[in-house]
């Protein structure tokens, strides 16, 4: 029994060495995972910044289109009735009417 215990103790460094190697590999894998996670976080942050900029530009475009539609409506409201000659035709062109 003592002999078996001494044999196990003698084998212990070799067994622990295998565990240490496995732990070293796991630690390296974790380091790579952390680097990959940081890279992905940075990429997501850049995409989020681009989306904020895109949304701002889209809001500007929507405002300009709305203003343009309002300006066209104002201009067409000031035109005379359709049956009054060239100005009526101009109104048709501006409004897209083809009566």
N, C-alpha and C positions, 0 to 999 in steps of 0.2 A: 504494500500500500504506500509506504513512504517512497519506495522506488518509483512507483507510478506518478506520485506527486512531484518528485524531483524531475522526472522525464517531462512532465507537463510544464514545469517551471523552465526547464532548459529549452523547450520548444516555444515558450511564450514570446520572446523577442521576434522570432520568425513569423509567428501568427499575427502579432501586433504590427509587424512591418507590412503585411498584406492589408490590414485594416487602414494603416496610415497611407498606403498608396491609394486605396480606394477613396479615402477622405480627401487626399490631395487632388485627385481627379474631379471629385464632386465640387471642391472649392473652385477649381479652374472653370468648371461648367457654370457655377453660380456667377463668377466674375464675368464670363461671356454673356450670361443672361442679363446681368445688370447693365453692361455696356449696350446691349441690344435694346433693352428697355429705355435707357436714356436717349438713345438715337431715335427711337419711335416717339418718345415724348417730345423731343425737339421737332420732329416732323409734324406731329399733330399740332403743335403750337404754331408752326409756320402756316399750316393749312387754316387754322382758326383765324390768324391775322389776315390771310388772303380773303377769307370769307367776310370778315368785317369790312375790309376795303371794298369788296365786290358789292356788298349790301349797301354801302354808302353811295357807290356809283349808280347802282340800280335805283335808289331813292331819288338821286339827282335826275336821272333820265325820266323817271315817272313824273317828277315835278315839271320838267321841261315839256313833256308831252301834254300834260294837263294844261299848262299855260298856253301852249300852241293851240290846243282844242278850244280853249276859251277865246283866244284871239281870233280864230277862224269864225267862231260863233258870233262874236261881236261884229266882225267885218260883214258877215252875211246878213246879220240883222239890219244893217244900215243900207243894204241894197234895196232898190225898189222891187215891186212885184215882178214875178217871172214874165209876165206878158208885156213888159215895157221895153222890149228891144234888146240892144247889146248888153245892157247892164243885167238884164234877166238871164242872158246866156252866161255872163260872168258868174252870176250867182250859182247857176247849174254846175259850172266847172268847179267852183270852190266847194260846193256841198256834195258833189257827186250825183246830183239828181239828173235824171235823163227823161223827164216827163215829156 
